Amino acid sequence: MSEPAPAATAGPGPYAGLRVLDLSHVVAGPFCTRLRADLGADVIRVERRGGDLMRQTPVYFDEDNNSSAFAQYNGGKRLIGIDLKAGAGREVALKLAAWADVVVENLRPGALDRLGLGYVALRARNPRVIMCSLSTFGAFGPLSELSGFGLVAEAYSGLMDLTRQDDGPPTHFGTVLSDMVSGVHGLAAIGAALYRRAATGEGTHIDISAHDALFSMIDQAPAMSAFTGGQRQMGGYGRRHATSVPSGVARVASGEYVAYGMTGDALFARMAAAMEQPDLLEDDRFATTEARLANTSALYERIEAWAAGFPDAEAMVARMAAFGLTAARVRSVQENLDDPHLRERGALQPVEVDGVGEVLMQTAPYRMAGCTVAPGRAAGRVGADTDAVLRDVLGLDEPAVTNLREAGAVH
């Protein structure tokens, strides 16, 4: 068995030397580029005057309009303030696109074209540039003109419909799932585009739709419906899995919840043994997979009544483990922050934040031998690196920087 990849080593990040221009906002684009920054890329983030919308999302931690939400998605980046509607500001952005290997944006389709900063304009300056556009419904197709954000993609995708409990209402996911998923797919697609460019020398324009991304990740339900001409539909998951029966979440006497899961007759036989209810195996309603699918409510009621007899989650998990069954207590986010496992894995790493001190921050979940995967410095105020980027990246002298500032093109 090979040794596991360490959380971090002395080697540089796998994307060290890659130059990224971030023209995005809110979550999907900034998350995509923050992952790339964690992997060692040099990311320059453009913000409008007043800053990104995520700076207005609590918790605030200093007088420079910084927030925990903005910090989560923008650590490790250089921050430059540009007015993209000003001619001189657009020219600065075009020069940065000529410097960049990759440009990421998630404005409404067509918005950058109207500003003179679309892929055609960028490619004219830099034929090798890879531009990744993230949006709710993509740049073409019948829904492409609809406005929307993460929640809209989640509702349209069908995934939210699967979260309902029985005939109850659909529910949110506890995270901006569509933004996260499209950001990760953007990361993967950019990697594919870089591989293609290495072979052909050509850049490309990537079009990522959050709706596409979510729909592509739905398990079983699309295939079930397609293979049966719509005759078989996946029911809502809620606390009870619709096809891997029985798998779900049960409450014990302490009020804690235990998630458990199994598939197939052999594991169901172990469950009956753990419950000391052998009649489950003799009951025609539960004897086969198809029978259990047809009688889910009755079976789950038996299991949940059994679970309620345990004093706490630990007791139920131990009982199921003794019979070779998988189960776990449902934990909170705070428990994960307190658990050393994610820190040892490198999924949580400390970042020094001015005015706050050391804060554990989420890090790209990739462990690679010989590579460092780590968060960079904490996100700063709007335009914290404007002058440095203009001087060091674009080579402008002090009078030129001053002129841009006085014209309002940068801030």
N, C-alpha and C positions, 0 to 999 in steps of 0.2 A: 504493500500500500504506500503510495507516494505521500510525502509530507505536505501538509496544507500550506497554501500560500499565506505568508504573514500579512498582518494588517497594514504594515508600512515598513519599508526598508530604506537604505541610504540612497537607492537609485532614484532618478527623476520620475515624474509621472509619465504614463504612456503617451500622453498627448503633449509633452513638453515641446515647445517650439511652435506649436500650432497657434495661429493667430485668428481670433474670433471677434467679429464686430456684432454686438448685441443691440438690435434696434427694437427689441420687444418690450412688453410691459405686463404687469400683473403677475400671472403665475406660469402658464405653459412655457412661454419662451424663456423667461428668466430661470425656471427650473432646469430646462434643457441645457442652457449655457452654464449654470452653476455646476451641474454634473461634469461638464467638460472642464471647468476650472478646477474642480476637485481632482481631475485626472491630469492636471498639469498645464492645460492650455492657457495662453495669455488672452484674457477676455476684456474687451473694452465695452462698457455698458453706457449707452446714450440715454439721458433723461431730459424730459422737457422742463421748462421753468416751473418750479413748484414741486417737481419730483413725481415719481411713480405713485399710482393709486394705492399701492400696498404700504406706502409710508403713512397712510391715514388709517391703517388697521392696527388696533392695539396688539401688543402692549407697547406704549412709547417708553423710551428709556433715555432720551436726552433732548436738548433744546434745538437740535439740528434736524428735527422732523424724522428721526430714525425710529423704527418700530421693530418689534420682534419678527413680524411677518416679512418685512422687507429684508431684514438680516438673514432670514432663513433661505431666501432665494437669490441673494446677491453677494454673498461672501466670496472673497477671492478675486473680485473683479476690479478693474480700474474704472472710475466713474467720471464721465464727462457730460457737461450740460450743453446741449445744442438746440437752437431753435431751427427745426427742420423746415419751417415755412419761410424762413428768410433765405434769400439767394446765397449769401455768404455762408450761412449755416449748412445749406445743402451741399455746397462745395466742400466744406470740411468733411461732411459725411461721405461724399464720393471719394475723397482722398483716403479716408480710413478704409473704405471698401477696396480701394486699390492695394492697400497694405494687407488686407485680411485674406486668409484662406477660406474662411467660412463667415457668412452673414446669416443671422437668425432674426426673424420678425414674426409677430403674431397680430398685426393690425388686420382690419377687415380686408378681404381680397380687393385689390385694386387701389387701396389707399396710398401705398408707396409709389405706384405708377403715377398717380395724380400729383405727387410731390416731386416727380422726376427722379425717384430713387428705387424704381422697380428693377427686376432682374435684367431687363434689356439695357437699362442705363448703367447698371453695375458691371455687366459683362463687357460693355464698351470700354470701361476703364480697366477691367481685369478679366480677361477671357477664361482664366482658371478658377474664378470664384465659384464657390458652392453656396447657393442661397437656399435656406430652409424656411418655408412659410408654414406657419401653424395657424389653423382657423377652425371654426366650429364645423362647417360643412364642406370645406375645400374651395378651390378656385373655380371649379366647374361642376355641372350637374344641376338638376332641377331645384335643389335646396340651397345652392351656393349664394343666392342673393339674400337669404334670410339672415338677419342679425341674431346674435346669440352669444352665450358664454357657456361655461362648463355645465351648469345645471340643465341647459337646453339640450346639449348633446347627450347627457345622461338620460333625459326623458325620452328623446327621440330614438335612442339606440335599442330600446327594448330591455336593457339591463335593469333599469329602475323598476320596470313592471315585475321583474323576477324577485324583487326584494320584499314583496308584500307577504303578510301573514294571512293565510287562508284567503278570505274575501276582503281583507282590510286594505287600506290605502298603500300605495307605493311609498317608500321612504328614501331619504338621502343616505349616502354611504359613510358619513363621518369624516370624509376628506373630499377635496376637489378632484375626484377620481379621473374625470376626462382630461383635465389639465395635466395631471401627473402622467397618465398613460400616453398622451400625445407627446409630452416632453421626452419620455423615454424612447418612444418610437422615433422621434426626431433625432435623438442621440444615435440610435442604431442606423437610421437612414443616412446620416452624415458620414458615419463610418464606412458604409457601403459606397457612398459617393467618393470618398477619399481613395478607397481602393480602386474604383473605376478610373479616377483621375490619374493615379499612379501608372495605370496601364495605357491610358489614351491621351493624357495631357489635357483633357477637357473638363471644364466645370459643368455644373448642371443646376437646375432649379427643382427643389424638392417641395411637393405639395402634400402636407399632412393634415388630414381632417380628424378632429376629435371624435366625430360621429363614426367615421370609418374605423378608427383605432379601437373604440369601445366595442363596436359590433364584432370586430374580428376576434375579440377576446372572450366572447360569450361561450361558455362551455355547454355542449350537448344540445341546447334548445334549438339553434338554427338547423342543425343536422336532423334532429328528431322531426321537426316540422317539414323540412324539405323532402326527407325520405318517405314521408307518409302523406304527402300532398296536403299538409295542414290538418290531417286528422288527429295527430297526436301533438298536443301542446304541453310545454313545460309549465307546471303550476308554480305559484309563488314559493320562494324559499322560506322567507321568514326565519323562524327558529327550527324549521324542519326541512331537511333536504328533500327535494322532490323526486330524485331518481335513485340515489344511493341510500336506500331505506333498510335499516334505520340509521340515520346520521343527523345529528341536530344539536341543540343546546337545551339542557335541562336545568331546572333550579333545585338546589338542595335546601335543607332546613335552615341553614344559616343565612339564606338569601343570596349566596354566591351562585354562579352559573358554571356549568361544566359542558364543554364542547366534546362531542364524541363522534366517531365515524367508522363505518364498515361497509363493505361491499361483498356480496356473495353468500352462499349457503354455509360455508365452513365457518366464517366469522359470526354469522347469525347464530349458529349452534353454540359457539362460545358465549355469546351474549345471553342466550337462554340459560346456560349453565351458571354464568355469573349472577344472574337474577334468581337462580334456583326456581325457575319456572319452566320445567321441561314440557309442559303442555303447549307451550308456544310452538314447538316443533311438530306437534301432532295436530295442530289446528290448521285446517285447510286454508284459512285466510292468510296464513303466514308461512306456509310450507315451501313456497318457491319465490323467486325474485318477482315474477309477474303478479303473484298473489299478494305479496307485500305491497307492491305498487298500487294495487287496487283497493287496499285496505289500510292505507297509511294512518288515518286518524285513530283507528282502534289500536294499532300497534304503538303509536307514539303515546297514547294515553296510558298504556300499560307501563311503558318505560318511564314516563315522567312521574307516575305515581310511585314507582320503585325508587327513583332518584330522590324524591321528596323525603324518603326515610333516612337518608344519610345526614349525619349532623353537620358536615361541612364538605367542601369540594375535595379536600385532600383525601377523605375517606372513600369517596366515590372513585376518584382517579386511581387510588391504590387498589381498590377492588377490581376495577377493569384491567389494570395492568397485570394483576395476578393471573388473569385468564388470557393474556396476550392481546388485549384490545387497546386501541388508541383513544386516549382522552386527555383533556387538559382543562385546568381552571381558566376561565376568561379573565384576562388581566387588563389593567388600565395602562394608559400611556405613561403615567407617572411611575408605575412599577417598572416599566422598561427603562426609564431614565435612571432609576435607582439600581438596576440590575447590572452587575459587572460584565455580563456576557457580551452585550453590544459594544461596550468599551473595549474589551479584549479583542473583539472582532474588528474594531475600527469603524463600526457603523455610527458610533457616537465618539466625537473627538473634541477636546477642549479648544476654545477660541477665546482670546483675550479681547474683551469689548470695553472700550472707553466708557467710564462712568458706571459700569456694571461689574466688571471683573471677569473671572473665568466662567464661561458658559459652555455647556455641552451642546454641540451642534450636530445635526444629521449630516452624514457624509455619503458620497456615492457608494453604493453597496457592491463594489467590485474589489476583490482581493487578488492581486497578481504578484507572483514571485519576482523579485528584482525591481519592483516599481513602488513608488510612493503614491498612495491615494489618500489625500488629506485636504481639509478645508484650508483656504488661504486666510488672509487677514479679514477681520470683520468689515462689513459694509459701512461706508462712511456717509457723510452728508452729501447732498445733491452737488454734483460738479466737483467733488473733492480732488479729482486728478485732472481737471480741465487743462490747466496751464502745463502740467508735466506732459500730458499726452500731446498737446500741440507742439511743444518743444521737442520732446524725445522721439515721438513717433513720426510726426509730420515735418520736423526740422524747421519750424517757424522761429524767427527771432523775436525778441521782446516787443519791438514796435508792432510787428504783425499781430502778435497775441493781444496787445493792447487795443489795436484797431478793431479786432473782432469783438472784443468785450464791449467797447464803446458803441459799436454798431448793434449790439444786442444779439449778435449771431451765436455767441457762446456765453455761458454763465457759470 
